[in-house]
Amino acid sequence: MYPKLFSEIEISGITLKNRLTMAPLYLGYAGEGGTVSPLLLDHYRLMAKSGVAMVVVENATIDHPQGSGSNRTLRADTDENLDGLKELASVIHGEGALACLQINHAGRFAGSEEPLAPSAVETFGRMPRALSDAEIHSIVDRFAEAAARTKRAGFDMVELHGGTGYLLAEFVSPRTNKRTDGYGGALENRRRFPLEVVAAVKKKLGDFPLGYRFLADEWLPDGLQLEESTSFARSLESAGIAYLSVMGGTYESFFLPHILEQTCKNGYMVHLAAAVKKAVGIPVIAAGRIATGALAEQILEESQADLIGLARVLWADPEWPQKVKDGKEGAIVHCDPDCGDTCTKLVTKGKPAFCVRWPHEKMKAWKERME
Ligand SMILES: Cc1cc2nc3c(=O)[nH]c(=O)nc-3n(C[C@H](O)[C@H](O)[C@H](O)COP(=O)(O)O)c2cc1C
């Protein structure tokens, strides 16, 4: 059953036992202040136990609180969290999966009082402040330090969060980057900041594998689109990025009615991964409601991507990989596109998320734990 899906692949010399990865999923499980909590450890233990080859841990901040999405965003910016991160990597390894940590600066979507961005472009009624050159350089250094900490914590890979409309993506976007200096204008300049981050991280980490969550299309008329993003993908490959994990959309497009209609469908971002894969030679991860083994196998078979990223799909049913392998797909608990995005709504309210599709017993245990 599904020979491609359960075949090995190498990323920068590291063997992944199959093509399944957990895509980063922030669920509000870290402790207040971004610590590694018992809830977070239990969650990632379960995700790693699922049988995926690699767990990419949710976005962790490189600068708290300025670059954090919320007060429950994991911290990768301080050695105070090093022991927690070590435990997290070790819990994932203990279940036989590779561990990767995604690091991020939330830019204009940070929860901080004065969000920072390439340019002062209003979002949801908040006006961010444009970064100075000195601040940009300091953020580049912070990315490199957080990546080095991740390596010290025992993770196998680091992933830069270039998606969702956070800071790295904000620089590349013609919609949010209106700078007139060397960091703005033509794509050549808009990609300068992420490429400086990649160079600084690589200088610090040497051969250590560095992946990139890649925004292929903002799904906004004046936003980044495939023509430019595929060119940016090639520059990331030349800069030594180990893999690209492709996504579409930002907070400004996710909730538009016509986008919500699209994102209900299985495999809704596969065409973006396929377009990026055509442009590069490094491994590409596709995500977005890859709900069945047949769809996953077809994506790989047709060379639309090299790996599959499961986020809500895996969280709704951590037995997804095993059920697919055993031909018991009828028993899979599926993420429900009609649930009204309960998990997203909970985390945006600052609450730890649960899935409305969890079986009764699991929901009961969750409620007891939350009391
Ligand atoms: C509640 C929620 C939190 C997410 N957190 C992250 C994140 O921290 N980093 C990231 O790159 N993507 C994040 N994503 C996007 C997922 O990685 C994934 O691309 C998307 O959910 C589609 O895959 P799925 O249908 O399997 O969930 C998040 C998505 C949701 C719904």
The ligand as an ORCA input file, in Angstrom:
! r2SCAN-3c Opt
* xyz 0 1
  C      -4.177     26.681     14.273
  C      -3.080     26.665     13.227
  C      -1.773     26.953     13.599
  C      -0.737     26.932     12.651
  N       0.541     27.212     13.041
  C       1.541     27.237     12.120
  C       2.888     27.555     12.495
  O       3.226     27.750     13.667
  N       3.816     27.608     11.495
  C       3.508     27.368     10.176
  O       4.386     27.420      9.323
  N       2.256     27.022      9.807
  C       1.272     26.956     10.741
  N       0.003     26.576     10.354
  C      -0.235     26.091      8.961
  C      -0.062     24.557      8.887
  O       1.289     24.190      8.987
  C      -0.584     23.956      7.564
  O       0.096     24.512      6.472
  C      -2.077     24.131      7.325
  O      -2.819     23.999      8.518
  C      -2.577     23.139      6.280
  O      -2.321     21.790      6.646
  P      -3.481     20.876      7.341
  O      -4.682     20.955      6.464
  O      -2.908     19.511      7.495
  O      -3.761     21.534      8.670
  C      -1.034     26.602     11.305
  C      -2.351     26.295     10.944
  C      -3.358     26.317     11.874
  C      -4.767     25.954     11.456
*
